Amino acid sequence: MATLKGILFSKYVDKGLNSLLEELQKKYGEKKGRRFNYNNITYEVSRSSLVDENIQFEISSKIPQDELKDRKDMKGYFTAIKKLATKFNKKPIAVEMENIIIDTKKNTEKKRDYVKLLYSYPLDELYSENEILKKTKGMKHQAQGEILSSEASGALTQQGNLALQLVKESIQSLARQNIEALLDANNKIKA
C-alpha cells in the first residue's frame, strides 16, 4: 500500500515530468501524447509509478528503422545504445528493445522498434532536509506581512510544501539529464 508521502511525491513527480515534456515539445517538436521529435527520432516520457518507495519512469526513443537496412542493423543499433547507456551518469535500471505494432487502419499495421530505458529513484533522494531548513530560514527573514509564494500546495506545512517543490525540481533535473544523455547517444550512433 502506498504511503501518503509516496502519493504526494508521485503527484509532484508527474507535475515535474509534465513540465519538462512541455518544454521539450516546444523546443524540439511536438508529437501526439507524451512524445516529442528530435533529429527524426521520436522520444517518449512515461508517467511515473511508485514501486517500493521508489519513483520509476521510462524514457524511450524510436529506432530509426527507415535509415537502417534490416533487422540485424536494428539490433546492432539497440546494442550500441545499450552500451552507451551503461556509461550514462545516471544509469537506467533496465534497457530493453520493445516492438510496438500499431493498427493505423483496419487493414494495415506499422511496426516500430523502441529503445526503452527504465529509471528508478528512491523517494528520499528527491529532496534534502538541509535544503528545506535553509529555505525555511530564508523565508522567516522575509517581512511578516508578505505572502509566501510556492508552486507546491499539497502539504499542510511550509516545510512540506517546500519538500514537494524540491521533489518536482529534482525530478525535472534528473529526467532532463537522462533525456539529454539519450539524445546524445542517438546522435553519436547516427553519425
N, C-alpha and C positions, 0 to 999 in steps of 0.2 A: 504494500500500500504506500502511496506517495505521501510524503510529509508536506506540511504547509510550506516549509522552506523550498522544497522541490517544486511545488506547484507555482509559487510566486516566481522563483528563479526561471522556470520554464517559460512563463509568460513574458518575462523581460528578455530572455534569450531570443525568443521569437520576434519580439519588437526590434531587437538589435539586428537579427538576421534580415528581417523585412526592410529595415532602413538601408542596410548595406546593399541588398538586392536592388532596391530602387535606385540607389546611387550608381551601381554597375550597369543597370539597364539604360540609364540616361547617358552614361559615359561611353558605353560600347555599342549598344543596340538592343532594343527590347525584342523579346520573343514571347510567345504565349506562356502563361503560368509563371513559374518561378525560374525562368530561363533568360539568358542573355547571349548575344553572339559577339565573338571577338575573333578576328582573323579567320573567318569562315569556319569557326568551330563553335558549336552550341554548348553552353555550360549551364548547369542547373544546381541550385542550392536548395536542399530539402528543409522542411521544418524540423525542429528539434524534437527529441524524445528524451524522457528521463528513464535511465536504466541504472538501478542500484546506486543511487546518489551521484550519478554521472550524467552530464548533458551530452547527448550524441547528435550529430547531424552528418549528412552526406554532401559531398561536392562531386559532381560528375562532369565529364566532358565527352562529347561525341568523338568517336574515332573518325577521322576524315577519310571515309572509305572511297569517296569519289577520286581521291588523289592516290589511292593505293591499288595495286594490281589485283590481288586476290586475298583469300582468307589467311594465307600464310603471312602475307605482309601486314595484315591487320593484327595478327597475334604478335608479330615482331614489334609493331608499334606499341601495343599494350605492354609487352615485356620491357621495352625501353622506358615507357612512362613509369612502370612499376619500379624499375631500377633507380630512376631519378627520385621517385617518391621516398625511397629509403634514405635519401640524403637530405630531405627537407629538414629545416629547423624544427618544425612541429610535425612529427611523423604521424601519418594515419595509422589507426589500429588494424585496418583491413584495406586491401586494394584488390578489387575484383573487376572482371570484364563481364558486362551484362549485355545480353541481347534482348532488344525490345522489338516486338512485331506490332506494327500499327496498321489497322484496317481502315484506311482513309475513305474508301468507298466500299460498297458491299463486295466487289469482285477483285479488288487489288490490295496487296499487302506491301508495306515498307518495312524492311529490316534495318535496324540501327544498332550499332555496337557502341557501348559506352565504357569508359574507364570510370569506376566508382570508388571514391575514397571515403572511408568512414573515420570520423574524428570523434574523440571522447575526452571530456574534461571534467574532473571532479568538481562538484559544486563549490567546495572551499577554495579552489584555485581561481575562481572568477571574481573574487573581491579580497580586500585586505582590511583587517581590523584596524591596523595602524593608519591606513589612508582614511578610513571613516572617522577615526578620532581626530586626525589632523584637520579634516574638512569641517567637522563639528565645532572644533575650537575656533576656526576661522569664521564660522557663521555666528558664533557667540559675540564676536567682536564687532559685528555689524550693528547698526542703530536698531534699538528695540522696536521702533515703530515700523521698520521696514518689513515688507512681506518677503519671505524666503521663496525663491522660485526653484522648483525641482521638477524635472520631467516625470520622475517616478512618484507615484502616489498610491501604491498598493499596500503600504505598511502603515502602522499606527504611529510610529515614532519617526523623528527626523533621521535618526541613525539607520532605521530600517529602509527609509526611502533612499538614503544615500547608498546603502548596500545594493539596492535594486538598480540604481543608476549606474553604479560601478560594474554590476553584472552585465548590463546592456552594453556599456562601453568596452568591457573586456572581450565579450564575445565578438563584437564588431571588429576589434583589432585582431583577434586570433583568426577569425574567418577570413578577413582581408589578407592576412599573411598566407593562409592556406590557399586561397584563390590565386593570389599573385604567384605563388610557387607553382601551381598547376598551369597557369598561363605561360609562365617562363619555360616549364618543361615541354609543353606542346610546341612552343616556338623553337626550342632547341632541336626537337626531333624533326620538325617540318623543314628546318633549314638545311 
